[in-house]
Amino acid sequence: MAEDVEDTIAAIASAIRRYFELHPDAVDTVVGIQQWWLPASLLDEPLALIELALDQLVEEGGVRRTEHGDGSVSYSSVRHGRMSEGGNDASDASGGSR
């Protein structure tokens, strides 16, 4: 992978981490993340790069990928839902909210 692509993926991953720091209960799809979570400088990046950044964050263990019955996929922080569930990891199967 070209160095500039790797830098872009790293910038996207960093922006998503920052968003989760500010909004630990956020849940959204890759399209929603592109439209609402990323800074203006990254809004035109292809969905494929955003997905690669999300895959990296999932692999690192900070982000959860949830596949829903309708085939959609959402992403949330692994901390999502822990406060309301008494420390247990809870997954939001409703499709999410911001």
C-alpha positions in Angstrom: 0.0 0.0 0.0 1.3 3.4 -0.9 2.6 5.6 2.0 0.1 8.4 1.3 -2.8 5.9 1.5 -1.4 4.5 4.8 -1.2 8.1 6.1 -4.8 8.7 5.1 -6.0 5.5 6.8 -4.1 6.5 9.9 -5.7 10.0 9.8 -9.2 8.5 9.4 -8.6 6.1 12.3 -7.3 8.9 14.5 -10.4 11.0 13.7 -12.7 8.1 14.6 -10.8 7.5 17.9 -11.3 11.2 18.7 -15.0 11.0 17.9 -15.4 8.0 20.2 -13.6 9.9 23.0 -16.1 12.7 22.7 -19.1 10.4 22.0 -18.4 7.0 23.6 -22.0 5.8 23.0 -22.0 6.6 19.3 -23.0 3.9 16.8 -23.1 4.3 13.0 -22.5 2.7 9.6 -19.5 3.5 7.5 -21.6 5.9 5.4 -22.7 7.7 8.6 -19.2 7.8 9.9 -18.0 9.4 6.6 -20.8 12.0 6.6 -21.0 12.9 10.3 -17.8 11.9 12.2 -14.9 12.9 10.0 -13.4 16.4 9.7 -13.9 18.3 6.5 -10.4 17.5 5.3 -11.4 13.7 5.1 -15.0 13.9 3.9 -14.1 13.1 0.3 -12.0 10.0 1.1 -13.4 6.8 -0.4 -15.6 4.5 1.7 -13.0 1.7 1.1 -10.3 3.7 3.0 -12.8 4.4 5.9 -13.6 0.7 6.0 -9.9 -0.1 6.2 -9.4 2.3 9.1 -12.4 0.8 10.9 -11.0 -2.7 10.3 -7.7 -1.6 11.8 -9.6 -0.2 14.9 -11.6 -3.4 15.3 -8.4 -5.4 15.1 -6.8 -3.2 17.7 -9.8 -3.9 20.0 -11.2 -0.4 20.5 -14.1 -0.7 18.1 -16.8 -3.3 17.7 -18.3 -4.2 14.3 -21.9 -5.4 14.5 -23.6 -7.2 11.7 -27.4 -6.8 11.7 -30.1 -9.2 10.4 -30.8 -6.9 7.5 -27.2 -7.1 6.3 -26.2 -3.7 7.5 -23.0 -3.2 9.6 -22.6 -0.7 12.4 -19.5 0.3 14.4 -19.4 1.3 18.1 -16.8 1.8 20.8 -16.1 -1.3 22.9 -17.1 0.9 25.8 -20.5 1.5 24.3 -23.3 0.4 26.7 -21.0 -0.6 29.6 -22.2 2.1 32.0 -25.9 1.2 31.6 -25.2 -2.6 31.7 -23.2 -2.5 35.0 -19.9 -3.0 33.3 -21.0 -5.8 30.9 -20.3 -5.4 27.2 -23.6 -4.7 25.5 -24.3 -4.6 21.8 -26.9 -2.3 20.2 -28.8 -4.3 17.6 -31.3 -1.6 16.9 -29.2 0.0 14.2 -27.7 2.7 16.4 -27.9 6.3 17.1 -25.4 9.2 17.3 
